[in-house]
Amino acid sequence: MALSLALAPTVVSTGRYWVVPLDTYPRMEQGGTILKGAVSPDAARQFRSFLLSAPARAVLKRYGFFLS
């Protein structure tokens, strides 16, 4: 189960979890793109900007994501 799911407010108090040490598996890089045919490219760019903002990064860290 992803750590982000284990830390979700509706789940975190219902059981236990153990974090697999980072040095035991290869790092997984994730990324995103805005498709040329996007219905609303401006909205997609705004969403991307939000995801890269300090408030969004704080939420991602709270749910166990490691950011570079």
Phi and psi restraints in degrees (range 20) as a CNS / XPLOR table:
assign (resid 1 and name C) (resid 2 and name N)
       (resid 2 and name CA) (resid 2 and name C) 1.0 -66.9 20.0 2
assign (resid 2 and name N) (resid 2 and name CA)
       (resid 2 and name C) (resid 3 and name N) 1.0 141.9 20.0 2
assign (resid 2 and name C) (resid 3 and name N)
       (resid 3 and name CA) (resid 3 and name C) 1.0 -58.6 20.0 2
assign (resid 3 and name N) (resid 3 and name CA)
       (resid 3 and name C) (resid 4 and name N) 1.0 -36.4 20.0 2
assign (resid 3 and name C) (resid 4 and name N)
       (resid 4 and name CA) (resid 4 and name C) 1.0 -59.5 20.0 2
assign (resid 4 and name N) (resid 4 and name CA)
       (resid 4 and name C) (resid 5 and name N) 1.0 -34.7 20.0 2
assign (resid 4 and name C) (resid 5 and name N)
       (resid 5 and name CA) (resid 5 and name C) 1.0 -75.6 20.0 2
assign (resid 5 and name N) (resid 5 and name CA)
       (resid 5 and name C) (resid 6 and name N) 1.0 -39.3 20.0 2
assign (resid 5 and name C) (resid 6 and name N)
       (resid 6 and name CA) (resid 6 and name C) 1.0 -64.7 20.0 2
assign (resid 6 and name N) (resid 6 and name CA)
       (resid 6 and name C) (resid 7 and name N) 1.0 -28.4 20.0 2
assign (resid 6 and name C) (resid 7 and name N)
       (resid 7 and name CA) (resid 7 and name C) 1.0 -90.8 20.0 2
assign (resid 7 and name N) (resid 7 and name CA)
       (resid 7 and name C) (resid 8 and name N) 1.0 -2.0 20.0 2
assign (resid 7 and name C) (resid 8 and name N)
       (resid 8 and name CA) (resid 8 and name C) 1.0 -61.7 20.0 2
assign (resid 8 and name N) (resid 8 and name CA)
       (resid 8 and name C) (resid 9 and name N) 1.0 139.9 20.0 2
assign (resid 8 and name C) (resid 9 and name N)
       (resid 9 and name CA) (resid 9 and name C) 1.0 -52.9 20.0 2
assign (resid 9 and name N) (resid 9 and name CA)
       (resid 9 and name C) (resid 10 and name N) 1.0 -35.2 20.0 2
assign (resid 9 and name C) (resid 10 and name N)
       (resid 10 and name CA) (resid 10 and name C) 1.0 -77.9 20.0 2
assign (resid 10 and name N) (resid 10 and name CA)
       (resid 10 and name C) (resid 11 and name N) 1.0 -9.3 20.0 2
assign (resid 10 and name C) (resid 11 and name N)
       (resid 11 and name CA) (resid 11 and name C) 1.0 -118.2 20.0 2
assign (resid 11 and name N) (resid 11 and name CA)
       (resid 11 and name C) (resid 12 and name N) 1.0 -33.7 20.0 2
assign (resid 11 and name C) (resid 12 and name N)
       (resid 12 and name CA) (resid 12 and name C) 1.0 -55.1 20.0 2
assign (resid 12 and name N) (resid 12 and name CA)
       (resid 12 and name C) (resid 13 and name N) 1.0 -33.0 20.0 2
assign (resid 12 and name C) (resid 13 and name N)
       (resid 13 and name CA) (resid 13 and name C) 1.0 -93.5 20.0 2
assign (resid 13 and name N) (resid 13 and name CA)
       (resid 13 and name C) (resid 14 and name N) 1.0 5.9 20.0 2
assign (resid 13 and name C) (resid 14 and name N)
       (resid 14 and name CA) (resid 14 and name C) 1.0 -98.9 20.0 2
assign (resid 14 and name N) (resid 14 and name CA)
       (resid 14 and name C) (resid 15 and name N) 1.0 -2.3 20.0 2
assign (resid 14 and name C) (resid 15 and name N)
       (resid 15 and name CA) (resid 15 and name C) 1.0 -171.6 20.0 2
assign (resid 15 and name N) (resid 15 and name CA)
       (resid 15 and name C) (resid 16 and name N) 1.0 -156.6 20.0 2
assign (resid 15 and name C) (resid 16 and name N)
       (resid 16 and name CA) (resid 16 and name C) 1.0 -125.8 20.0 2
assign (resid 16 and name N) (resid 16 and name CA)
       (resid 16 and name C) (resid 17 and name N) 1.0 158.0 20.0 2
assign (resid 16 and name C) (resid 17 and name N)
       (resid 17 and name CA) (resid 17 and name C) 1.0 -143.5 20.0 2
assign (resid 17 and name N) (resid 17 and name CA)
       (resid 17 and name C) (resid 18 and name N) 1.0 159.9 20.0 2
assign (resid 17 and name C) (resid 18 and name N)
       (resid 18 and name CA) (resid 18 and name C) 1.0 -131.9 20.0 2
assign (resid 18 and name N) (resid 18 and name CA)
       (resid 18 and name C) (resid 19 and name N) 1.0 129.9 20.0 2
assign (resid 18 and name C) (resid 19 and name N)
       (resid 19 and name CA) (resid 19 and name C) 1.0 -86.4 20.0 2
assign (resid 19 and name N) (resid 19 and name CA)
       (resid 19 and name C) (resid 20 and name N) 1.0 123.8 20.0 2
assign (resid 19 and name C) (resid 20 and name N)
       (resid 20 and name CA) (resid 20 and name C) 1.0 -69.9 20.0 2
assign (resid 20 and name N) (resid 20 and name CA)
       (resid 20 and name C) (resid 21 and name N) 1.0 128.2 20.0 2
assign (resid 20 and name C) (resid 21 and name N)
       (resid 21 and name CA) (resid 21 and name C) 1.0 -56.5 20.0 2
assign (resid 21 and name N) (resid 21 and name CA)
       (resid 21 and name C) (resid 22 and name N) 1.0 137.6 20.0 2
assign (resid 21 and name C) (resid 22 and name N)
       (resid 22 and name CA) (resid 22 and name C) 1.0 -60.7 20.0 2
assign (resid 22 and name N) (resid 22 and name CA)
       (resid 22 and name C) (resid 23 and name N) 1.0 -27.9 20.0 2
assign (resid 22 and name C) (resid 23 and name N)
       (resid 23 and name CA) (resid 23 and name C) 1.0 -82.7 20.0 2
assign (resid 23 and name N) (resid 23 and name CA)
       (resid 23 and name C) (resid 24 and name N) 1.0 5.8 20.0 2
assign (resid 23 and name C) (resid 24 and name N)
       (resid 24 and name CA) (resid 24 and name C) 1.0 -100.3 20.0 2
assign (resid 24 and name N) (resid 24 and name CA)
       (resid 24 and name C) (resid 25 and name N) 1.0 -0.3 20.0 2
assign (resid 24 and name C) (resid 25 and name N)
       (resid 25 and name CA) (resid 25 and name C) 1.0 -152.0 20.0 2
assign (resid 25 and name N) (resid 25 and name CA)
       (resid 25 and name C) (resid 26 and name N) 1.0 157.5 20.0 2
assign (resid 25 and name C) (resid 26 and name N)
       (resid 26 and name CA) (resid 26 and name C) 1.0 -69.4 20.0 2
assign (resid 26 and name N) (resid 26 and name CA)
       (resid 26 and name C) (resid 27 and name N) 1.0 144.6 20.0 2
assign (resid 26 and name C) (resid 27 and name N)
       (resid 27 and name CA) (resid 27 and name C) 1.0 -65.1 20.0 2
assign (resid 27 and name N) (resid 27 and name CA)
       (resid 27 and name C) (resid 28 and name N) 1.0 138.2 20.0 2
assign (resid 27 and name C) (resid 28 and name N)
       (resid 28 and name CA) (resid 28 and name C) 1.0 -103.9 20.0 2
assign (resid 28 and name N) (resid 28 and name CA)
       (resid 28 and name C) (resid 29 and name N) 1.0 115.4 20.0 2
assign (resid 28 and name C) (resid 29 and name N)
       (resid 29 and name CA) (resid 29 and name C) 1.0 -86.6 20.0 2
assign (resid 29 and name N) (resid 29 and name CA)
       (resid 29 and name C) (resid 30 and name N) 1.0 135.7 20.0 2
assign (resid 29 and name C) (resid 30 and name N)
       (resid 30 and name CA) (resid 30 and name C) 1.0 -125.1 20.0 2
assign (resid 30 and name N) (resid 30 and name CA)
       (resid 30 and name C) (resid 31 and name N) 1.0 151.9 20.0 2
assign (resid 30 and name C) (resid 31 and name N)
       (resid 31 and name CA) (resid 31 and name C) 1.0 -152.4 20.0 2
assign (resid 31 and name N) (resid 31 and name CA)
       (resid 31 and name C) (resid 32 and name N) 1.0 -174.3 20.0 2
assign (resid 31 and name C) (resid 32 and name N)
       (resid 32 and name CA) (resid 32 and name C) 1.0 -152.0 20.0 2
assign (resid 32 and name N) (resid 32 and name CA)
       (resid 32 and name C) (resid 33 and name N) 1.0 167.1 20.0 2
assign (resid 32 and name C) (resid 33 and name N)
       (resid 33 and name CA) (resid 33 and name C) 1.0 -149.0 20.0 2
assign (resid 33 and name N) (resid 33 and name CA)
       (resid 33 and name C) (resid 34 and name N) 1.0 155.8 20.0 2
assign (resid 33 and name C) (resid 34 and name N)
       (resid 34 and name CA) (resid 34 and name C) 1.0 -104.9 20.0 2
assign (resid 34 and name N) (resid 34 and name CA)
       (resid 34 and name C) (resid 35 and name N) 1.0 119.1 20.0 2
assign (resid 34 and name C) (resid 35 and name N)
       (resid 35 and name CA) (resid 35 and name C) 1.0 -72.0 20.0 2
assign (resid 35 and name N) (resid 35 and name CA)
       (resid 35 and name C) (resid 36 and name N) 1.0 145.2 20.0 2
assign (resid 35 and name C) (resid 36 and name N)
       (resid 36 and name CA) (resid 36 and name C) 1.0 -57.6 20.0 2
assign (resid 36 and name N) (resid 36 and name CA)
       (resid 36 and name C) (resid 37 and name N) 1.0 -35.2 20.0 2
assign (resid 36 and name C) (resid 37 and name N)
       (resid 37 and name CA) (resid 37 and name C) 1.0 -92.5 20.0 2
assign (resid 37 and name N) (resid 37 and name CA)
       (resid 37 and name C) (resid 38 and name N) 1.0 19.1 20.0 2
assign (resid 37 and name C) (resid 38 and name N)
       (resid 38 and name CA) (resid 38 and name C) 1.0 -58.1 20.0 2
assign (resid 38 and name N) (resid 38 and name CA)
       (resid 38 and name C) (resid 39 and name N) 1.0 139.0 20.0 2
assign (resid 38 and name C) (resid 39 and name N)
       (resid 39 and name CA) (resid 39 and name C) 1.0 -63.6 20.0 2
assign (resid 39 and name N) (resid 39 and name CA)
       (resid 39 and name C) (resid 40 and name N) 1.0 -38.3 20.0 2
assign (resid 39 and name C) (resid 40 and name N)
       (resid 40 and name CA) (resid 40 and name C) 1.0 -134.7 20.0 2
assign (resid 40 and name N) (resid 40 and name CA)
       (resid 40 and name C) (resid 41 and name N) 1.0 79.5 20.0 2
assign (resid 40 and name C) (resid 41 and name N)
       (resid 41 and name CA) (resid 41 and name C) 1.0 -61.4 20.0 2
assign (resid 41 and name N) (resid 41 and name CA)
       (resid 41 and name C) (resid 42 and name N) 1.0 -32.2 20.0 2
assign (resid 41 and name C) (resid 42 and name N)
       (resid 42 and name CA) (resid 42 and name C) 1.0 -64.7 20.0 2
assign (resid 42 and name N) (resid 42 and name CA)
       (resid 42 and name C) (resid 43 and name N) 1.0 -42.8 20.0 2
assign (resid 42 and name C) (resid 43 and name N)
       (resid 43 and name CA) (resid 43 and name C) 1.0 -64.5 20.0 2
assign (resid 43 and name N) (resid 43 and name CA)
       (resid 43 and name C) (resid 44 and name N) 1.0 -38.8 20.0 2
assign (resid 43 and name C) (resid 44 and name N)
       (resid 44 and name CA) (resid 44 and name C) 1.0 -63.5 20.0 2
assign (resid 44 and name N) (resid 44 and name CA)
       (resid 44 and name C) (resid 45 and name N) 1.0 -41.3 20.0 2
assign (resid 44 and name C) (resid 45 and name N)
       (resid 45 and name CA) (resid 45 and name C) 1.0 -65.7 20.0 2
assign (resid 45 and name N) (resid 45 and name CA)
       (resid 45 and name C) (resid 46 and name N) 1.0 -39.3 20.0 2
assign (resid 45 and name C) (resid 46 and name N)
       (resid 46 and name CA) (resid 46 and name C) 1.0 -63.8 20.0 2
assign (resid 46 and name N) (resid 46 and name CA)
       (resid 46 and name C) (resid 47 and name N) 1.0 -41.2 20.0 2
assign (resid 46 and name C) (resid 47 and name N)
       (resid 47 and name CA) (resid 47 and name C) 1.0 -64.8 20.0 2
assign (resid 47 and name N) (resid 47 and name CA)
       (resid 47 and name C) (resid 48 and name N) 1.0 -42.9 20.0 2
assign (resid 47 and name C) (resid 48 and name N)
       (resid 48 and name CA) (resid 48 and name C) 1.0 -60.1 20.0 2
assign (resid 48 and name N) (resid 48 and name CA)
       (resid 48 and name C) (resid 49 and name N) 1.0 -43.5 20.0 2
assign (resid 48 and name C) (resid 49 and name N)
       (resid 49 and name CA) (resid 49 and name C) 1.0 -61.0 20.0 2
assign (resid 49 and name N) (resid 49 and name CA)
       (resid 49 and name C) (resid 50 and name N) 1.0 -41.1 20.0 2
assign (resid 49 and name C) (resid 50 and name N)
       (resid 50 and name CA) (resid 50 and name C) 1.0 -61.7 20.0 2
assign (resid 50 and name N) (resid 50 and name CA)
       (resid 50 and name C) (resid 51 and name N) 1.0 -46.4 20.0 2
assign (resid 50 and name C) (resid 51 and name N)
       (resid 51 and name CA) (resid 51 and name C) 1.0 -60.6 20.0 2
assign (resid 51 and name N) (resid 51 and name CA)
       (resid 51 and name C) (resid 52 and name N) 1.0 -28.6 20.0 2
assign (resid 51 and name C) (resid 52 and name N)
       (resid 52 and name CA) (resid 52 and name C) 1.0 -88.9 20.0 2
assign (resid 52 and name N) (resid 52 and name CA)
       (resid 52 and name C) (resid 53 and name N) 1.0 -3.7 20.0 2
assign (resid 52 and name C) (resid 53 and name N)
       (resid 53 and name CA) (resid 53 and name C) 1.0 -78.4 20.0 2
assign (resid 53 and name N) (resid 53 and name CA)
       (resid 53 and name C) (resid 54 and name N) 1.0 161.1 20.0 2
assign (resid 53 and name C) (resid 54 and name N)
       (resid 54 and name CA) (resid 54 and name C) 1.0 -59.0 20.0 2
assign (resid 54 and name N) (resid 54 and name CA)
       (resid 54 and name C) (resid 55 and name N) 1.0 -44.8 20.0 2
assign (resid 54 and name C) (resid 55 and name N)
       (resid 55 and name CA) (resid 55 and name C) 1.0 -60.9 20.0 2
assign (resid 55 and name N) (resid 55 and name CA)
       (resid 55 and name C) (resid 56 and name N) 1.0 -41.3 20.0 2
assign (resid 55 and name C) (resid 56 and name N)
       (resid 56 and name CA) (resid 56 and name C) 1.0 -68.6 20.0 2
assign (resid 56 and name N) (resid 56 and name CA)
       (resid 56 and name C) (resid 57 and name N) 1.0 -39.7 20.0 2
assign (resid 56 and name C) (resid 57 and name N)
       (resid 57 and name CA) (resid 57 and name C) 1.0 -61.6 20.0 2
assign (resid 57 and name N) (resid 57 and name CA)
       (resid 57 and name C) (resid 58 and name N) 1.0 -36.2 20.0 2
assign (resid 57 and name C) (resid 58 and name N)
       (resid 58 and name CA) (resid 58 and name C) 1.0 -64.0 20.0 2
assign (resid 58 and name N) (resid 58 and name CA)
       (resid 58 and name C) (resid 59 and name N) 1.0 -41.2 20.0 2
assign (resid 58 and name C) (resid 59 and name N)
       (resid 59 and name CA) (resid 59 and name C) 1.0 -64.3 20.0 2
assign (resid 59 and name N) (resid 59 and name CA)
       (resid 59 and name C) (resid 60 and name N) 1.0 -45.7 20.0 2
assign (resid 59 and name C) (resid 60 and name N)
       (resid 60 and name CA) (resid 60 and name C) 1.0 -60.1 20.0 2
assign (resid 60 and name N) (resid 60 and name CA)
       (resid 60 and name C) (resid 61 and name N) 1.0 -43.3 20.0 2
assign (resid 60 and name C) (resid 61 and name N)
       (resid 61 and name CA) (resid 61 and name C) 1.0 -63.0 20.0 2
assign (resid 61 and name N) (resid 61 and name CA)
       (resid 61 and name C) (resid 62 and name N) 1.0 -40.5 20.0 2
assign (resid 61 and name C) (resid 62 and name N)
       (resid 62 and name CA) (resid 62 and name C) 1.0 -59.3 20.0 2
assign (resid 62 and name N) (resid 62 and name CA)
       (resid 62 and name C) (resid 63 and name N) 1.0 -30.5 20.0 2
assign (resid 62 and name C) (resid 63 and name N)
       (resid 63 and name CA) (resid 63 and name C) 1.0 -98.1 20.0 2
assign (resid 63 and name N) (resid 63 and name CA)
       (resid 63 and name C) (resid 64 and name N) 1.0 17.7 20.0 2
assign (resid 63 and name C) (resid 64 and name N)
       (resid 64 and name CA) (resid 64 and name C) 1.0 92.3 20.0 2
assign (resid 64 and name N) (resid 64 and name CA)
       (resid 64 and name C) (resid 65 and name N) 1.0 6.5 20.0 2
assign (resid 64 and name C) (resid 65 and name N)
       (resid 65 and name CA) (resid 65 and name C) 1.0 -81.6 20.0 2
assign (resid 65 and name N) (resid 65 and name CA)
       (resid 65 and name C) (resid 66 and name N) 1.0 140.1 20.0 2
assign (resid 65 and name C) (resid 66 and name N)
       (resid 66 and name CA) (resid 66 and name C) 1.0 -101.8 20.0 2
assign (resid 66 and name N) (resid 66 and name CA)
       (resid 66 and name C) (resid 67 and name N) 1.0 121.6 20.0 2
assign (resid 66 and name C) (resid 67 and name N)
       (resid 67 and name CA) (resid 67 and name C) 1.0 -106.8 20.0 2
assign (resid 67 and name N) (resid 67 and name CA)
       (resid 67 and name C) (resid 68 and name N) 1.0 143.9 20.0 2
